[in-house]
Each structure stands twice: as C-alpha cells, then as structure tokens.
Amino acid sequence: MADETPTFREIITNAVRYWEVRRIFYNVALAIVVLWCFASAWPESRQVLNVESGLFLFILAILANVAYCAAYLPDIALQYSSMRAGWLEWRFLLLVIGTLFAAALTFFWASSIARPWVD
C-alpha cells in the first residue's frame, strides 16, 4: 500500500513538535557561548555589564530565535517532497549545522561585547 500524502495540518504539527522542543537546546547552546565569552574575558568584561549591553544581548537573543524559525522552511518543503521519509530521519543535521552557525555568530558578537576595545 502506497504512503498517503500527509495533510498540511499534519506536516505543520510535525514540524512544530520537532523544532519547538529542540529550541531549548539551541538557546542553551547559545547561552553557553555567551557565558563562556564573558567568563574568558573576566575581569575586563565586567566593565561592559550595563543596561545597554544587556539590551543589546536581549535583542540579539530575539533575533537568534527569529533565525531559528528559518528551519521551518526547508523542513515543511521537504516533508511535501518524495524524500519525506529520509528527511524525517536526517533533519537533525539541519539542527546541528544551524546551531553551530548560530554559535559562531554568537561567539563573534559576544566576544565583541565582552572584550572592551583596547588602545
């Protein structure tokens, strides 16, 4: 018996169930990078702990979570394709690659905040 094509609702539900649980892992990974950058620059990083840098980090955290939502686009598209079964098995690679990319960007930004410019 041939597999039935899932409905749009089933695909969206599958995507939300997969990605939203893993958002916690993504955010924890990025938080670890930020904390490591500030800890490795201590005590110099203490100088930049203020409201402005806190607001900047908050904005970057929101933007990182908006960027996380980009995973839904290929996920939903590939779930509609003939490669659905393989995609469901291997989509964790999108999570890993996306998290590593976000961690690299986070390292860049957190390092630039944590290490005050030196004359």
Short mmCIF file of the C-alpha atoms (twelve columns), coordinates in Angstrom:
data_MODEL
# 
_entry.id   MODEL 
# 
loop_
_atom_site.group_PDB 
_atom_site.id 
_atom_site.type_symbol 
_atom_site.label_atom_id 
_atom_site.label_alt_id 
_atom_site.label_comp_id 
_atom_site.label_asym_id 
_atom_site.label_seq_id 
_atom_site.Cartn_x 
_atom_site.Cartn_y 
_atom_site.Cartn_z 
_atom_site.pdbx_PDB_model_num 
ATOM 1   C CA . MET A 1   0.000  0.000  0.000  1 
ATOM 2   C CA . ALA A 2   1.410  3.384  -1.002 1 
ATOM 3   C CA . ASP A 3   2.015  6.007  1.672  1 
ATOM 4   C CA . GLU A 4   -0.649 8.652  1.790  1 
ATOM 5   C CA . THR A 5   0.463  12.234 1.409  1 
ATOM 6   C CA . PRO A 6   0.116  13.930 4.780  1 
ATOM 7   C CA . THR A 7   -2.151 16.944 5.063  1 
ATOM 8   C CA . PHE A 8   -0.830 20.455 5.535  1 
ATOM 9   C CA . ARG A 9   -2.042 20.346 9.134  1 
ATOM 10  C CA . GLU A 10  -0.142 17.101 9.818  1 
ATOM 11  C CA . ILE A 11  3.056  18.491 8.332  1 
ATOM 12  C CA . ILE A 12  2.829  21.734 10.313 1 
ATOM 13  C CA . THR A 13  2.074  19.792 13.503 1 
ATOM 14  C CA . ASN A 14  5.036  17.506 12.864 1 
ATOM 15  C CA . ALA A 15  7.342  20.475 12.253 1 
ATOM 16  C CA . VAL A 16  6.211  22.325 15.385 1 
ATOM 17  C CA . ARG A 17  6.566  19.221 17.546 1 
ATOM 18  C CA . TYR A 18  10.064 18.600 16.234 1 
ATOM 19  C CA . TRP A 19  11.508 22.124 16.223 1 
ATOM 20  C CA . GLU A 20  9.977  23.722 19.289 1 
ATOM 21  C CA . VAL A 21  11.236 21.075 21.706 1 
ATOM 22  C CA . ARG A 22  14.724 21.490 20.254 1 
ATOM 23  C CA . ARG A 23  14.617 25.284 20.563 1 
ATOM 24  C CA . ILE A 24  15.606 24.772 24.213 1 
ATOM 25  C CA . PHE A 25  18.829 23.008 23.140 1 
ATOM 26  C CA . TYR A 26  19.531 25.823 20.666 1 
ATOM 27  C CA . ASN A 27  19.063 28.559 23.267 1 
ATOM 28  C CA . VAL A 28  21.114 26.728 25.893 1 
ATOM 29  C CA . ALA A 29  23.946 26.259 23.387 1 
ATOM 30  C CA . LEU A 30  23.962 29.976 22.563 1 
ATOM 31  C CA . ALA A 31  23.755 30.947 26.244 1 
ATOM 32  C CA . ILE A 32  26.792 28.769 26.971 1 
ATOM 33  C CA . VAL A 33  28.741 30.567 24.225 1 
ATOM 34  C CA . VAL A 34  27.827 33.986 25.667 1 
ATOM 35  C CA . LEU A 35  28.695 32.967 29.227 1 
ATOM 36  C CA . TRP A 36  31.991 31.461 28.069 1 
ATOM 37  C CA . CYS A 37  32.911 34.658 26.189 1 
ATOM 38  C CA . PHE A 38  32.210 36.807 29.231 1 
ATOM 39  C CA . ALA A 39  33.949 34.406 31.633 1 
ATOM 40  C CA . SER A 40  37.038 34.123 29.436 1 
ATOM 41  C CA . ALA A 41  37.338 37.917 29.267 1 
ATOM 42  C CA . TRP A 42  36.859 38.416 33.012 1 
ATOM 43  C CA . PRO A 43  37.611 40.828 34.709 1 
ATOM 44  C CA . GLU A 44  37.686 43.145 31.678 1 
ATOM 45  C CA . SER A 45  34.182 42.062 30.637 1 
ATOM 46  C CA . ARG A 46  32.850 43.340 33.954 1 
ATOM 47  C CA . GLN A 47  33.300 46.869 32.557 1 
ATOM 48  C CA . VAL A 48  30.674 46.290 29.873 1 
ATOM 49  C CA . LEU A 49  27.983 44.806 32.110 1 
ATOM 50  C CA . ASN A 50  25.392 47.555 31.921 1 
ATOM 51  C CA . VAL A 51  21.857 48.172 30.736 1 
ATOM 52  C CA . GLU A 52  22.892 48.962 27.161 1 
ATOM 53  C CA . SER A 53  24.875 45.754 26.682 1 
ATOM 54  C CA . GLY A 54  22.070 43.790 28.357 1 
ATOM 55  C CA . LEU A 55  19.511 45.264 25.963 1 
ATOM 56  C CA . PHE A 56  21.812 44.543 23.025 1 
ATOM 57  C CA . LEU A 57  22.166 40.908 24.098 1 
ATOM 58  C CA . PHE A 58  18.389 40.690 24.543 1 
ATOM 59  C CA . ILE A 59  17.822 41.969 21.007 1 
ATOM 60  C CA . LEU A 60  20.390 39.520 19.653 1 
ATOM 61  C CA . ALA A 61  18.676 36.657 21.532 1 
ATOM 62  C CA . ILE A 62  15.339 37.589 19.957 1 
ATOM 63  C CA . LEU A 63  16.950 37.775 16.510 1 
ATOM 64  C CA . ALA A 64  18.608 34.387 17.063 1 
ATOM 65  C CA . ASN A 65  15.201 32.893 17.812 1 
ATOM 66  C CA . VAL A 66  13.707 34.514 14.725 1 
ATOM 67  C CA . ALA A 67  16.560 32.991 12.713 1 
ATOM 68  C CA . TYR A 68  15.797 29.602 14.300 1 
ATOM 69  C CA . CYS A 69  12.371 29.773 12.648 1 
ATOM 70  C CA . ALA A 70  14.110 29.614 9.259  1 
ATOM 71  C CA . ALA A 71  14.413 25.855 9.817  1 
ATOM 72  C CA . TYR A 72  10.684 25.536 9.224  1 
ATOM 73  C CA . LEU A 73  11.015 26.481 5.536  1 
ATOM 74  C CA . PRO A 74  13.171 23.563 4.353  1 
ATOM 75  C CA . ASP A 75  11.504 21.220 6.832  1 
ATOM 76  C CA . ILE A 76  7.999  21.848 5.542  1 
ATOM 77  C CA . ALA A 77  9.137  21.855 1.905  1 
ATOM 78  C CA . LEU A 78  10.988 18.556 2.269  1 
ATOM 79  C CA . GLN A 79  8.087  16.969 4.121  1 
ATOM 80  C CA . TYR A 80  5.999  17.615 0.999  1 
ATOM 81  C CA . SER A 81  8.616  16.028 -1.247 1 
ATOM 82  C CA . SER A 82  9.146  12.427 -2.228 1 
ATOM 83  C CA . MET A 83  12.166 12.462 0.135  1 
ATOM 84  C CA . ARG A 84  9.972  12.867 3.235  1 
ATOM 85  C CA . ALA A 85  10.945 9.577  4.912  1 
ATOM 86  C CA . GLY A 86  14.668 10.232 4.519  1 
ATOM 87  C CA . TRP A 87  14.285 13.843 5.574  1 
ATOM 88  C CA . LEU A 88  12.492 12.932 8.796  1 
ATOM 89  C CA . GLU A 89  15.396 10.638 9.647  1 
ATOM 90  C CA . TRP A 90  18.159 13.132 8.820  1 
ATOM 91  C CA . ARG A 91  16.690 16.548 9.624  1 
ATOM 92  C CA . PHE A 92  18.632 16.626 12.882 1 
ATOM 93  C CA . LEU A 93  21.586 17.651 10.696 1 
ATOM 94  C CA . LEU A 94  19.812 20.929 9.964  1 
ATOM 95  C CA . LEU A 95  19.541 21.471 13.706 1 
ATOM 96  C CA . VAL A 96  23.227 20.688 14.262 1 
ATOM 97  C CA . ILE A 97  24.501 22.810 11.372 1 
ATOM 98  C CA . GLY A 98  22.151 25.679 12.204 1 
ATOM 99  C CA . THR A 99  23.129 25.618 15.868 1 
ATOM 100 C CA . LEU A 100 26.838 25.583 15.010 1 
ATOM 101 C CA . PHE A 101 26.361 28.506 12.630 1 
ATOM 102 C CA . ALA A 102 24.377 30.438 15.232 1 
ATOM 103 C CA . ALA A 103 27.014 29.620 17.871 1 
ATOM 104 C CA . ALA A 104 29.732 31.017 15.588 1 
ATOM 105 C CA . LEU A 105 27.768 34.234 15.083 1 
ATOM 106 C CA . THR A 106 27.037 34.386 18.809 1 
ATOM 107 C CA . PHE A 107 30.737 33.978 19.576 1 
ATOM 108 C CA . PHE A 108 31.568 36.837 17.224 1 
ATOM 109 C CA . TRP A 109 29.017 39.203 18.782 1 
ATOM 110 C CA . ALA A 110 29.525 38.156 22.398 1 
ATOM 111 C CA . SER A 111 33.299 38.442 22.045 1 
ATOM 112 C CA . SER A 112 32.983 41.936 20.629 1 
ATOM 113 C CA . ILE A 113 30.823 42.939 23.597 1 
ATOM 114 C CA . ALA A 114 32.751 41.108 26.325 1 
ATOM 115 C CA . ARG A 115 36.170 42.412 25.333 1 
ATOM 116 C CA . PRO A 116 36.262 46.189 25.543 1 
ATOM 117 C CA . TRP A 117 38.368 47.891 22.935 1 
ATOM 118 C CA . VAL A 118 41.947 48.281 23.995 1 
ATOM 119 C CA . ASP A 119 44.002 51.313 22.969 1 
# 
